[in-house]
Amino acid sequence: MDMFNFDFDEVVELGSRSRGTTGKKRKWREIEALKDKHRLQKELQAIDIAYEGSDELEL
């Protein structure tokens, strides 16, 4: 019976930590995607003087 005695709080705590890191990673990916989109718009403006940036980019 001793092998079944473990702390459930530790198990729950480990599970909540892993979900938190995936949320942070997802948020970081979203931030990077926005930065890439903004960088691409700036490059297009530099290349094409007539580019106004009003067109939404579909990536």
N, C-alpha and C positions, 0 to 999 in steps of 0.2 A: 504494500500500500504506500510505502514511502516514495516510490518512483512516480506516483500520481499526485504528490503534493508539490504543487508549484504555484507561484503567485500569478493570478489572473491579471492583476494590475500591470505587471511587466509585459504581458502579452498584448494587452490593449494599448499600452504606451508605445510599444514597438510599431504596432499597426498605424497609430495616428501619426507617428513621425514619418513613416514612409509616404503617407498621403500628402503630408505637408511639403515634402521635397518635390513631389511630382507637380504640385500646384505652383511652386516657385519656378520650376523648370518650364512649365507651360507659360507662365507669365513672362519669363525671360524670353522665350521663343516669340511671343507676341510682340514684345518690345523690339526685338531684333528685326522682325518682319516689318514693323512700322519704320524703323530706321532705314532698312533697305529700300522701302518704297519711297521715302523722302529723298534718299541719296539718288535713286534713279530719276526722280522728278527733277532734281537739281542738274543732273547730267544731261537730261533731255533739254532743259532750258539753256544750258551752255552750248549745246550742239545746234539747236533750232531757235533762232531769235524770235520767230513767230509763235513758239510754243507758249501758251498762257497758263498751263497747268490746270485748266478747268476740266479737262477730260479725266475721268476716273480711270485709273489703270486697273485692268483685270489681270491679276497674276495668279 
